[in-house]
Amino acid sequence: MGDRRLVAGIGCTSRAGADQIVALVRDCLGALGKDQSALACVATTLRRHDHPGLCEAARRLGVALRCLDQGALAAQQGRLVVPSASVAGHTGLAGIAEAAALAAGELVLTKRIGDGVTCALAQVGPGFSVNRFGMPA
């Protein structure tokens, strides 16, 4: 995988577009002094597996979109740094972006909020495999 050691956990509204998602992911990577070449994949909830904006954003970023089921995301809820009552009201979970990132590895950037999209970054360990993480979109 080379230098691709970061996973971008993404939460978004149904109306979020690829432009907004890509811009926020790039801003988050930039906050760590990285660019998209450091990205292993984009991860989100299985509920968004066919979200056009997310699918297009992953394509533009040159990585796979991996989806996590409710159980995998729920397992991370106690570790969230920035939980959201609003997200909990819609999904039953206090966070998607951080939970998806945490499921992959160590959180290195807490949730950032953009226009209809949130992003958190995790660094993955040496045994991480995109193909074994979550499910393909």
N, C-alpha and C positions, 0 to 999 in steps of 0.2 A: 504494500500500500504506500510505501515511500513516506512522504511527509504528511499524508492525509490522516491526521490524528484528531480532528475536531468533528463533532456531530452537532448540527444545528437543530435544536428542538423548536418546532413551530406550532403555534396556536393561531387560529384565524377565524374570521367570520366567513359566512358562506359567500359574501360579496367581495372578499379580498382578491385583488388581482396579482398577477405575476410581478408586475412592476413594483408594487409595494413590498411584496415578499422579498424579492431579490435585493431591493434597496436596503431593507432592514438587515438582512443577512450580511450583506457587504459592510454596512456600518458596524455591525457587531464584530465581524472579523477584523475590521480596521481598528476597533478599540483595543484589540490585542496585538496590533501590529502585524496582522496576517492578511492574506487575500484568499480568494476562493480555492487556490491550489492546496490549502491546508484542510479543506473540507472533505470528510469521508462520505457523508450522506446527510440528507435532511430527514428528520423523523417527526411524526405527528400521530394523531389518533386514527385508528382504523375507520372511524366515522367519516374521515376526510380522504379516504383512499382514491376517490375519483374526482376530487376538487380540481377544476380546470386550472386555477391560479397556482396551486401547489405543484401540480404535475408539470406545468410549463416552467415554473421557477426552478424546479429540480433540473429540468432539461437545460435551462440557460446556465445554471451553475455547474453543469457537467457531472452531476452526481445522481445516485438513486434516491427515490423517495421511499422510505421504509415506514411501515405503519404498525402501531402498537395497539393491542386490544385494551379494553377497559381495565382488566386485571393487572396488566403490566404497568399501566399508568397509575392505578390506585396504589400499587405497592410502593410508589415513590412519594406519595402525598405527605408523609411525615417529614420528608427531607426538603420540602419546598422552602425557598428563601423568601419568595414574594407571592404568597397565596392570594387568590382573588375570590371574594364572595360572589361577584358578578358571574365569573366563569363557573363557579360551583352551582349557581342557580340554573345555568343553562346545560351543564354537562354532568353534574353530580360529582365533579372533581374540582378541587381548588386551583388547579393549574394543569395546562397541557404542555406548554413550551418547556418549562423547567423539568417536568416529569419525564418527557420524552428524552431530553438531554441526559438527565440523571440515570435513566435506564441504560444508557450507553457507557457512562463513565463518570469522571469527577467534574462537577460543575466548575467552570472557569470564568463564566460570565453569566450573571443572573439575568432574569427576564428583562428585556427591553421592549418598550411598547411603541408601535408605529401606527399607521393608518389601517385599522382593522386587522392587524397582525402583531403577534408577539414572537420574540426569538430569545433563546438562551443557548449557550454553548457549553459543551462538555468535551474534555479531552479523554480519549479512549486509551486503554492499556494495550500492551503488545499482543495480546491474544485476540483482540477484537476482529471480527469478520463481519463486514456489511451483509454478506449473504446469510449469515446466521442470526442477524439482528432483526427482530420484528418480522414483518411480512412485506413482500413487495406490493407496491400500489397497483 
